[in-house]
Amino acid sequence: MSWAAAISLSLFHIGAVAALFMFDWLNFAVALFLYWLSTGLGISMGYHRLLTHGSYDAPRALEYFLAFCGALAMQGGPISWAATHRIHHRNSDKPGDPHSPRDGGWWAHIGWILLGEANHNDTRKMAKHAPDLAKSRYYSWLNTYHWAPIAALTILLFAIGGLPLVLWGVCLRTVVSLHATCLVNSATHMWGSRRFATRDDSRNNWLVALITFGEGWHNNHHAHPTSARHGLAWYEFDLSWIQIRILKLLGVVRSARVARLDGPVSARKAA
């Protein structure tokens, strides 16, 4: 049992429940904005599609900014997050997968964090699975001190709006973000449709995709892991891909690898 994770998660959940008794539209708006910043930009565009899979090329300043946003989600540092996800792809729904529903839905959703080998602070141990990121002093620092950005944010929000803003902008927002991301680990390997006959149980789940900025098109992703676009059909809403596409049109993102429905199970480079 990771007592540090258990205690921190318990406190955040208590704070999330308390936030519901202190509703204010401004607090709600701030929480929604921070949810997009941390989960949409940070986890989906940053930790996952950029740092873990290298599905598009971005300037170093944008990389660092997205990684910082990812740390605000309280899901560990970029090296540990990327390493865990790469292990998941390598052993998806097989022995060695850190969070497969074949070991139980509860385990896949949250149990692996409490009882598994999360190792969010063990930068040296996780670096062997993400050596490309470990070469960066910035990513190594952020991985070790991944709690620092959210600690700074907590102080800032308290100075601006007191305890209610902290409960909404930190506790409730973080809890919703955590469970939304964990649904990709659990629900999208249990419920949904399968477009591609991958060697795992990955599925496309529109509801999970809606709350995770397109991450719920998980079967598409497992079939085309290096594709920056997860929602491959016009009706598969993928906000992260829309944002990446906008940045590419603006010349900020230099290139993006995009899979197609009629293509092989490997991503193609966008023009």
Phi and psi restraints in degrees (value plus and minus 20) as a CYANA .aco file:
   2 SER   PHI    -107.6   -67.6
   2 SER   PSI      78.7   118.7
   3 TRP   PHI     -87.5   -47.5
   3 TRP   PSI     -52.0   -12.0
   4 ALA   PHI     -82.3   -42.3
   4 ALA   PSI     -64.8   -24.8
   5 ALA   PHI     -86.5   -46.5
   5 ALA   PSI     -61.8   -21.8
   6 ALA   PHI     -83.7   -43.7
   6 ALA   PSI     -64.4   -24.4
   7 ILE   PHI     -87.9   -47.9
   7 ILE   PSI     -65.0   -25.0
   8 SER   PHI     -85.8   -45.8
   8 SER   PSI     -61.3   -21.3
   9 LEU   PHI     -84.9   -44.9
   9 LEU   PSI     -58.4   -18.4
  10 SER   PHI     -83.3   -43.3
  10 SER   PSI     -64.8   -24.8
  11 LEU   PHI     -84.5   -44.5
  11 LEU   PSI     -61.1   -21.1
  12 PHE   PHI     -85.2   -45.2
  12 PHE   PSI     -58.4   -18.4
  13 HIS   PHI     -88.6   -48.6
  13 HIS   PSI     -58.5   -18.5
  14 ILE   PHI     -82.1   -42.1
  14 ILE   PSI     -64.1   -24.1
  15 GLY   PHI     -83.2   -43.2
  15 GLY   PSI     -56.4   -16.4
  16 ALA   PHI     -85.0   -45.0
  16 ALA   PSI     -61.9   -21.9
  17 VAL   PHI     -85.9   -45.9
  17 VAL   PSI     -62.5   -22.5
  18 ALA   PHI     -81.5   -41.5
  18 ALA   PSI     -53.7   -13.7
  19 ALA   PHI     -80.9   -40.9
  19 ALA   PSI     -52.5   -12.5
  20 LEU   PHI     -84.5   -44.5
  20 LEU   PSI     -42.0    -2.0
  21 PHE   PHI    -111.1   -71.1
  21 PHE   PSI     -17.9    22.1
  22 MET   PHI    -149.1  -109.1
  22 MET   PSI      24.5    64.5
  23 PHE   PHI     -86.3   -46.3
  23 PHE   PSI     117.6   157.6
  24 ASP   PHI    -173.8  -133.8
  24 ASP   PSI     117.8   157.8
  25 TRP   PHI     -81.7   -41.7
  25 TRP   PSI     -55.0   -15.0
  26 LEU   PHI     -87.0   -47.0
  26 LEU   PSI     -64.0   -24.0
  27 ASN   PHI     -80.9   -40.9
  27 ASN   PSI     -60.5   -20.5
  28 PHE   PHI     -82.3   -42.3
  28 PHE   PSI     -63.9   -23.9
  29 ALA   PHI     -84.0   -44.0
  29 ALA   PSI     -61.2   -21.2
  30 VAL   PHI     -84.4   -44.4
  30 VAL   PSI     -63.3   -23.3
  31 ALA   PHI     -82.6   -42.6
  31 ALA   PSI     -60.5   -20.5
  32 LEU   PHI     -85.4   -45.4
  32 LEU   PSI     -62.5   -22.5
  33 PHE   PHI     -83.2   -43.2
  33 PHE   PSI     -63.9   -23.9
  34 LEU   PHI     -88.9   -48.9
  34 LEU   PSI     -49.2    -9.2
  35 TYR   PHI     -84.8   -44.8
  35 TYR   PSI     -64.5   -24.5
  36 TRP   PHI     -84.1   -44.1
  36 TRP   PSI     -62.2   -22.2
  37 LEU   PHI     -84.4   -44.4
  37 LEU   PSI     -66.4   -26.4
  38 SER   PHI    -103.4   -63.4
  38 SER   PSI     -62.5   -22.5
  39 THR   PHI    -110.6   -70.6
  39 THR   PSI     -63.4   -23.4
  40 GLY   PHI     -92.7   -52.7
  40 GLY   PSI     -78.5   -38.5
  41 LEU   PHI     -96.1   -56.1
  41 LEU   PSI     -66.8   -26.8
  42 GLY   PHI     -91.3   -51.3
  42 GLY   PSI     -77.3   -37.3
  43 ILE   PHI    -100.5   -60.5
  43 ILE   PSI     -74.5   -34.5
  44 SER   PHI     -89.1   -49.1
  44 SER   PSI     -77.8   -37.8
  45 MET   PHI     -95.7   -55.7
  45 MET   PSI     -56.1   -16.1
  46 GLY   PHI    -109.4   -69.4
  46 GLY   PSI     -97.2   -57.2
  47 TYR   PHI     -74.5   -34.5
  47 TYR   PSI     -65.7   -25.7
  48 HIS   PHI    -104.8   -64.8
  48 HIS   PSI     -87.7   -47.7
  49 ARG   PHI     -94.0   -54.0
  49 ARG   PSI     -52.1   -12.1
  50 LEU   PHI    -111.4   -71.4
  50 LEU   PSI     -79.7   -39.7
  51 LEU   PHI     -95.9   -55.9
  51 LEU   PSI     -59.7   -19.7
  52 THR   PHI     -97.1   -57.1
  52 THR   PSI     -66.0   -26.0
  53 HIS   PHI    -130.0   -90.0
  53 HIS   PSI     -31.0     9.0
  54 GLY   PHI      37.6    77.6
  54 GLY   PSI      20.6    60.6
  55 SER   PHI     -97.9   -57.9
  55 SER   PSI     -30.3     9.7
  56 TYR   PHI    -171.3  -131.3
  56 TYR   PSI     141.5   181.5
  57 ASP   PHI    -125.3   -85.3
  57 ASP   PSI     108.9   148.9
  58 ALA   PHI    -154.5  -114.5
  58 ALA   PSI     135.0   175.0
  59 PRO   PHI     -79.7   -39.7
  59 PRO   PSI     131.4   171.4
  60 ARG   PHI     -78.3   -38.3
  60 ARG   PSI     -57.7   -17.7
  61 ALA   PHI     -82.2   -42.2
  61 ALA   PSI     -60.3   -20.3
  62 LEU   PHI     -88.4   -48.4
  62 LEU   PSI     -60.6   -20.6
  63 GLU   PHI     -74.5   -34.5
  63 GLU   PSI     -70.9   -30.9
  64 TYR   PHI     -84.4   -44.4
  64 TYR   PSI     -58.7   -18.7
  65 PHE   PHI     -84.6   -44.6
  65 PHE   PSI     -65.4   -25.4
  66 LEU   PHI     -84.1   -44.1
  66 LEU   PSI     -57.9   -17.9
  67 ALA   PHI     -85.0   -45.0
  67 ALA   PSI     -59.7   -19.7
  68 PHE   PHI     -81.9   -41.9
  68 PHE   PSI     -62.6   -22.6
  69 CYS   PHI     -82.4   -42.4
  69 CYS   PSI     -58.1   -18.1
  70 GLY   PHI     -82.4   -42.4
  70 GLY   PSI     -56.6   -16.6
  71 ALA   PHI     -84.4   -44.4
  71 ALA   PSI     -45.8    -5.8
  72 LEU   PHI     -89.6   -49.6
  72 LEU   PSI     -34.1     5.9
  73 ALA   PHI    -101.6   -61.6
  73 ALA   PSI     -26.5    13.5
  74 MET   PHI      37.1    77.1
  74 MET   PSI      25.0    65.0
  75 GLN   PHI    -137.9   -97.9
  75 GLN   PSI       6.1    46.1
  76 GLY   PHI      72.0   112.0
  76 GLY   PSI     159.0   199.0
  77 GLY   PHI    -104.8   -64.8
  77 GLY   PSI     149.5   189.5
  78 PRO   PHI     -83.3   -43.3
  78 PRO   PSI     -56.6   -16.6
  79 ILE   PHI     -88.2   -48.2
  79 ILE   PSI     -67.1   -27.1
  80 SER   PHI     -85.4   -45.4
  80 SER   PSI     -61.1   -21.1
  81 TRP   PHI     -83.9   -43.9
  81 TRP   PSI     -69.7   -29.7
  82 ALA   PHI     -83.9   -43.9
  82 ALA   PSI     -61.5   -21.5
  83 ALA   PHI     -81.9   -41.9
  83 ALA   PSI     -65.8   -25.8
  84 THR   PHI     -81.4   -41.4
  84 THR   PSI     -61.8   -21.8
  85 HIS   PHI     -91.0   -51.0
  85 HIS   PSI     -55.4   -15.4
  86 ARG   PHI     -86.9   -46.9
  86 ARG   PSI     -57.9   -17.9
  87 ILE   PHI     -82.6   -42.6
  87 ILE   PSI     -59.6   -19.6
  88 HIS   PHI     -80.2   -40.2
  88 HIS   PSI     -64.5   -24.5
  89 HIS   PHI     -87.2   -47.2
  89 HIS   PSI     -57.3   -17.3
  90 ARG   PHI     -87.6   -47.6
  90 ARG   PSI     -54.0   -14.0
  91 ASN   PHI    -143.7  -103.7
  91 ASN   PSI      10.9    50.9
  92 SER   PHI     -74.4   -34.4
  92 SER   PSI     100.4   140.4
  93 ASP   PHI      37.1    77.1
  93 ASP   PSI      11.4    51.4
  94 LYS   PHI    -153.1  -113.1
  94 LYS   PSI     150.1   190.1
  95 PRO   PHI     -74.5   -34.5
  95 PRO   PSI     110.9   150.9
  96 GLY   PHI      84.9   124.9
  96 GLY   PSI     -34.0     6.0
  97 ASP   PHI     -91.0   -51.0
  97 ASP   PSI     103.1   143.1
  98 PRO   PHI     -87.8   -47.8
  98 PRO   PSI     -41.1    -1.1
  99 HIS   PHI    -170.0  -130.0
  99 HIS   PSI      46.6    86.6
 100 SER   PHI    -117.8   -77.8
 100 SER   PSI     116.2   156.2
 101 PRO   PHI     -82.8   -42.8
 101 PRO   PSI     -34.5     5.5
 102 ARG   PHI     -84.6   -44.6
 102 ARG   PSI     -38.4     1.6
 103 ASP   PHI    -115.1   -75.1
 103 ASP   PSI     -13.1    26.9
 104 GLY   PHI      96.2   136.2
 104 GLY   PSI     119.9   159.9
 105 GLY   PHI     -81.8   -41.8
 105 GLY   PSI     -60.6   -20.6
 106 TRP   PHI     -85.3   -45.3
 106 TRP   PSI     -60.1   -20.1
 107 TRP   PHI     -81.6   -41.6
 107 TRP   PSI     -66.8   -26.8
 108 ALA   PHI     -84.5   -44.5
 108 ALA   PSI     -52.1   -12.1
 109 HIS   PHI    -100.9   -60.9
 109 HIS   PSI     -72.8   -32.8
 110 ILE   PHI    -160.2  -120.2
 110 ILE   PSI     -41.9    -1.9
 111 GLY   PHI     -80.4   -40.4
 111 GLY   PSI     -57.4   -17.4
 112 TRP   PHI     -84.6   -44.6
 112 TRP   PSI     -47.7    -7.7
 113 ILE   PHI     -93.1   -53.1
 113 ILE   PSI     -59.6   -19.6
 114 LEU   PHI    -101.4   -61.4
 114 LEU   PSI     -56.8   -16.8
 115 LEU   PHI    -135.4   -95.4
 115 LEU   PSI     -32.6     7.4
 116 GLY   PHI    -109.5   -69.5
 116 GLY   PSI    -181.2  -141.2
 117 GLU   PHI    -125.5   -85.5
 117 GLU   PSI      53.5    93.5
 118 ALA   PHI     -86.4   -46.4
 118 ALA   PSI     -65.4   -25.4
 119 ASN   PHI      30.9    70.9
 119 ASN   PSI      22.2    62.2
 120 HIS   PHI     -83.1   -43.1
 120 HIS   PSI     -45.5    -5.5
 121 ASN   PHI    -119.8   -79.8
 121 ASN   PSI     -28.6    11.4
 122 ASP   PHI    -108.5   -68.5
 122 ASP   PSI      57.5    97.5
 123 THR   PHI     -82.1   -42.1
 123 THR   PSI     -60.9   -20.9
 124 ARG   PHI     -84.5   -44.5
 124 ARG   PSI     -61.6   -21.6
 125 LYS   PHI     -89.1   -49.1
 125 LYS   PSI     -61.4   -21.4
 126 MET   PHI     -97.8   -57.8
 126 MET   PSI     -40.3    -0.3
 127 ALA   PHI     -82.7   -42.7
 127 ALA   PSI     -46.5    -6.5
 128 LYS   PHI     -88.4   -48.4
 128 LYS   PSI     -39.5     0.5
 129 HIS   PHI    -115.1   -75.1
 129 HIS   PSI     -29.7    10.3
 130 ALA   PHI    -161.7  -121.7
 130 ALA   PSI      39.6    79.6
 131 PRO   PHI     -83.4   -43.4
 131 PRO   PSI     -47.6    -7.6
 132 ASP   PHI     -84.3   -44.3
 132 ASP   PSI     -59.0   -19.0
 133 LEU   PHI     -98.3   -58.3
 133 LEU   PSI     -53.9   -13.9
 134 ALA   PHI     -86.0   -46.0
 134 ALA   PSI     -38.4     1.6
 135 LYS   PHI     -88.7   -48.7
 135 LYS   PSI     -41.3    -1.3
 136 SER   PHI    -106.5   -66.5
 136 SER   PSI     106.4   146.4
 137 ARG   PHI     -85.3   -45.3
 137 ARG   PSI     -53.2   -13.2
 138 TYR   PHI     -85.6   -45.6
 138 TYR   PSI     -66.9   -26.9
 139 TYR   PHI     -87.4   -47.4
 139 TYR   PSI     -56.0   -16.0
 140 SER   PHI     -84.4   -44.4
 140 SER   PSI     -63.3   -23.3
 141 TRP   PHI     -84.3   -44.3
 141 TRP   PSI     -66.3   -26.3
 142 LEU   PHI     -85.3   -45.3
 142 LEU   PSI     -53.2   -13.2
 143 ASN   PHI     -87.9   -47.9
 143 ASN   PSI     -61.2   -21.2
 144 THR   PHI     -92.0   -52.0
 144 THR   PSI     -59.0   -19.0
 145 TYR   PHI    -132.7   -92.7
 145 TYR   PSI      24.6    64.6
 146 HIS   PHI     -84.3   -44.3
 146 HIS   PSI     -36.4     3.6
 147 TRP   PHI    -102.0   -62.0
 147 TRP   PSI     -35.5     4.5
 148 ALA   PHI     -84.3   -44.3
 148 ALA   PSI     -65.1   -25.1
 149 PRO   PHI     -80.0   -40.0
 149 PRO   PSI     -62.2   -22.2
 150 ILE   PHI     -93.2   -53.2
 150 ILE   PSI     -48.5    -8.5
 151 ALA   PHI     -86.7   -46.7
 151 ALA   PSI     -63.2   -23.2
 152 ALA   PHI     -84.4   -44.4
 152 ALA   PSI     -60.3   -20.3
 153 LEU   PHI     -83.1   -43.1
 153 LEU   PSI     -59.3   -19.3
 154 THR   PHI     -81.4   -41.4
 154 THR   PSI     -64.5   -24.5
 155 ILE   PHI     -83.2   -43.2
 155 ILE   PSI     -62.0   -22.0
 156 LEU   PHI     -84.1   -44.1
 156 LEU   PSI     -66.6   -26.6
 157 LEU   PHI     -85.4   -45.4
 157 LEU   PSI     -56.5   -16.5
 158 PHE   PHI     -85.7   -45.7
 158 PHE   PSI     -58.9   -18.9
 159 ALA   PHI     -86.7   -46.7
 159 ALA   PSI     -51.3   -11.3
 160 ILE   PHI    -104.2   -64.2
 160 ILE   PSI     -68.2   -28.2
 161 GLY   PHI    -151.2  -111.2
 161 GLY   PSI      -9.3    30.7
 162 GLY   PHI      51.9    91.9
 162 GLY   PSI    -184.0  -144.0
 163 LEU   PHI     -79.3   -39.3
 163 LEU   PSI     -62.7   -22.7
 164 PRO   PHI     -77.3   -37.3
 164 PRO   PSI     -60.9   -20.9
 165 LEU   PHI     -89.0   -49.0
 165 LEU   PSI     -54.9   -14.9
 166 VAL   PHI     -85.5   -45.5
 166 VAL   PSI     -63.1   -23.1
 167 LEU   PHI     -83.1   -43.1
 167 LEU   PSI     -58.6   -18.6
 168 TRP   PHI     -99.9   -59.9
 168 TRP   PSI     -69.1   -29.1
 169 GLY   PHI     -96.5   -56.5
 169 GLY   PSI     -40.7    -0.7
 170 VAL   PHI    -134.3   -94.3
 170 VAL   PSI     -83.3   -43.3
 171 CYS   PHI     -86.3   -46.3
 171 CYS   PSI     -80.2   -40.2
 172 LEU   PHI     -84.4   -44.4
 172 LEU   PSI     -64.4   -24.4
 173 ARG   PHI     -81.9   -41.9
 173 ARG   PSI     -61.3   -21.3
 174 THR   PHI     -87.7   -47.7
 174 THR   PSI     -61.2   -21.2
 175 VAL   PHI     -84.3   -44.3
 175 VAL   PSI     -65.1   -25.1
 176 VAL   PHI     -82.4   -42.4
 176 VAL   PSI     -62.6   -22.6
 177 SER   PHI     -82.4   -42.4
 177 SER   PSI     -64.1   -24.1
 178 LEU   PHI     -81.8   -41.8
 178 LEU   PSI     -67.5   -27.5
 179 HIS   PHI     -90.1   -50.1
 179 HIS   PSI     -53.8   -13.8
 180 ALA   PHI     -83.1   -43.1
 180 ALA   PSI     -66.3   -26.3
 181 THR   PHI     -85.8   -45.8
 181 THR   PSI     -59.7   -19.7
 182 CYS   PHI     -87.7   -47.7
 182 CYS   PSI     -45.0    -5.0
 183 LEU   PHI     -84.8   -44.8
 183 LEU   PSI     -47.7    -7.7
 184 VAL   PHI     -86.3   -46.3
 184 VAL   PSI     -56.8   -16.8
 185 ASN   PHI     -92.2   -52.2
 185 ASN   PSI     -56.4   -16.4
 186 SER   PHI    -121.1   -81.1
 186 SER   PSI     -86.2   -46.2
 187 ALA   PHI     -81.4   -41.4
 187 ALA   PSI     -60.3   -20.3
 188 THR   PHI     -98.9   -58.9
 188 THR   PSI     -15.0    25.0
 189 HIS   PHI    -133.6   -93.6
 189 HIS   PSI      -8.9    31.1
 190 MET   PHI    -148.5  -108.5
 190 MET   PSI     -63.1   -23.1
 191 TRP   PHI    -149.3  -109.3
 191 TRP   PSI     118.5   158.5
 192 GLY   PHI     114.2   154.2
 192 GLY   PSI    -194.2  -154.2
 193 SER   PHI    -117.3   -77.3
 193 SER   PSI     138.4   178.4
 194 ARG   PHI    -143.9  -103.9
 194 ARG   PSI      86.9   126.9
 195 ARG   PHI    -100.2   -60.2
 195 ARG   PSI     -57.4   -17.4
 196 PHE   PHI    -132.7   -92.7
 196 PHE   PSI     122.0   162.0
 197 ALA   PHI    -104.7   -64.7
 197 ALA   PSI      50.6    90.6
 198 THR   PHI     -96.1   -56.1
 198 THR   PSI     147.5   187.5
 199 ARG   PHI    -107.3   -67.3
 199 ARG   PSI      -3.7    36.3
 200 ASP   PHI    -149.3  -109.3
 200 ASP   PSI    -190.9  -150.9
 201 ASP   PHI    -119.5   -79.5
 201 ASP   PSI      -4.4    35.6
 202 SER   PHI     -79.4   -39.4
 202 SER   PSI     123.7   163.7
 203 ARG   PHI    -158.7  -118.7
 203 ARG   PSI     139.3   179.3
 204 ASN   PHI    -113.9   -73.9
 204 ASN   PSI     103.7   143.7
 205 ASN   PHI    -147.4  -107.4
 205 ASN   PSI      91.1   131.1
 206 TRP   PHI     -85.7   -45.7
 206 TRP   PSI     -53.7   -13.7
 207 LEU   PHI     -88.3   -48.3
 207 LEU   PSI     -64.1   -24.1
 208 VAL   PHI     -84.9   -44.9
 208 VAL   PSI     -58.7   -18.7
 209 ALA   PHI     -80.9   -40.9
 209 ALA   PSI     -57.3   -17.3
 210 LEU   PHI     -85.1   -45.1
 210 LEU   PSI     -56.5   -16.5
 211 ILE   PHI    -116.0   -76.0
 211 ILE   PSI     -22.5    17.5
 212 THR   PHI    -142.9  -102.9
 212 THR   PSI      -0.4    39.6
 213 PHE   PHI      44.1    84.1
 213 PHE   PSI      10.1    50.1
 214 GLY   PHI      85.2   125.2
 214 GLY   PSI     -20.6    19.4
 215 GLU   PHI     -91.9   -51.9
 215 GLU   PSI     -35.8     4.2
 216 GLY   PHI     -94.9   -54.9
 216 GLY   PSI     -29.3    10.7
 217 TRP   PHI    -102.2   -62.2
 217 TRP   PSI      43.2    83.2
 218 HIS   PHI     -97.3   -57.3
 218 HIS   PSI     -53.0   -13.0
 219 ASN   PHI     -86.7   -46.7
 219 ASN   PSI     -59.8   -19.8
 220 ASN   PHI     -78.1   -38.1
 220 ASN   PSI     -62.5   -22.5
 221 HIS   PHI     -86.6   -46.6
 221 HIS   PSI     -62.0   -22.0
 222 HIS   PHI     -88.9   -48.9
 222 HIS   PSI     -49.2    -9.2
 223 ALA   PHI     -95.1   -55.1
 223 ALA   PSI     -52.9   -12.9
 224 HIS   PHI    -151.2  -111.2
 224 HIS   PSI      49.0    89.0
 225 PRO   PHI     -82.3   -42.3
 225 PRO   PSI     -45.2    -5.2
 226 THR   PHI    -116.9   -76.9
 226 THR   PSI     -11.0    29.0
 227 SER   PHI    -102.3   -62.3
 227 SER   PSI     111.1   151.1
 228 ALA   PHI     -92.3   -52.3
 228 ALA   PSI     -40.0     0.0
 229 ARG   PHI    -122.2   -82.2
 229 ARG   PSI     102.1   142.1
 230 HIS   PHI    -117.4   -77.4
 230 HIS   PSI     -60.6   -20.6
 231 GLY   PHI    -100.6   -60.6
 231 GLY   PSI      79.4   119.4
 232 LEU   PHI    -105.9   -65.9
 232 LEU   PSI     -42.1    -2.1
 233 ALA   PHI    -119.1   -79.1
 233 ALA   PSI     139.1   179.1
 234 TRP   PHI     -80.8   -40.8
 234 TRP   PSI     -48.8    -8.8
 235 TYR   PHI    -109.7   -69.7
 235 TYR   PSI     -20.4    19.6
 236 GLU   PHI    -115.7   -75.7
 236 GLU   PSI      72.8   112.8
 237 PHE   PHI     -85.8   -45.8
 237 PHE   PSI     104.3   144.3
 238 ASP   PHI    -155.7  -115.7
 238 ASP   PSI      69.4   109.4
 239 LEU   PHI     -83.8   -43.8
 239 LEU   PSI     -56.8   -16.8
 240 SER   PHI     -81.7   -41.7
 240 SER   PSI     -61.4   -21.4
 241 TRP   PHI     -85.7   -45.7
 241 TRP   PSI     -59.1   -19.1
 242 ILE   PHI     -79.5   -39.5
 242 ILE   PSI     -62.4   -22.4
 243 GLN   PHI     -87.7   -47.7
 243 GLN   PSI     -60.5   -20.5
 244 ILE   PHI     -83.8   -43.8
 244 ILE   PSI     -61.7   -21.7
 245 ARG   PHI     -83.0   -43.0
 245 ARG   PSI     -61.1   -21.1
 246 ILE   PHI     -82.2   -42.2
 246 ILE   PSI     -65.1   -25.1
 247 LEU   PHI     -82.8   -42.8
 247 LEU   PSI     -54.1   -14.1
 248 LYS   PHI     -88.9   -48.9
 248 LYS   PSI     -61.5   -21.5
 249 LEU   PHI     -84.2   -44.2
 249 LEU   PSI     -51.0   -11.0
 250 LEU   PHI    -101.6   -61.6
 250 LEU   PSI     -27.3    12.7
 251 GLY   PHI      65.7   105.7
 251 GLY   PSI     -12.8    27.2
 252 VAL   PHI     -98.4   -58.4
 252 VAL   PSI     -69.0   -29.0
 253 VAL   PHI    -108.7   -68.7
 253 VAL   PSI     107.5   147.5
 254 ARG   PHI    -100.6   -60.6
 254 ARG   PSI     -57.2   -17.2
 255 SER   PHI    -178.7  -138.7
 255 SER   PSI     137.8   177.8
 256 ALA   PHI    -163.3  -123.3
 256 ALA   PSI     118.0   158.0
 257 ARG   PHI    -109.3   -69.3
 257 ARG   PSI     108.5   148.5
 258 VAL   PHI    -149.7  -109.7
 258 VAL   PSI     106.3   146.3
 259 ALA   PHI    -105.1   -65.1
 259 ALA   PSI     136.4   176.4
 260 ARG   PHI    -145.8  -105.8
 260 ARG   PSI     132.4   172.4
 261 LEU   PHI     -81.3   -41.3
 261 LEU   PSI     -53.0   -13.0
 262 ASP   PHI    -117.0   -77.0
 262 ASP   PSI     -10.2    29.8
 263 GLY   PHI    -117.4   -77.4
 263 GLY   PSI     156.5   196.5
 264 PRO   PHI     -90.2   -50.2
 264 PRO   PSI     151.4   191.4
 265 VAL   PHI    -101.2   -61.2
 265 VAL   PSI      43.0    83.0
 266 SER   PHI    -182.2  -142.2
 266 SER   PSI     127.1   167.1
 267 ALA   PHI     -97.5   -57.5
 267 ALA   PSI     125.9   165.9
 268 ARG   PHI    -123.5   -83.5
 268 ARG   PSI     135.0   175.0
 269 LYS   PHI    -105.0   -65.0
 269 LYS   PSI     109.9   149.9
 270 ALA   PHI     -90.4   -50.4
 270 ALA   PSI     130.2   170.2
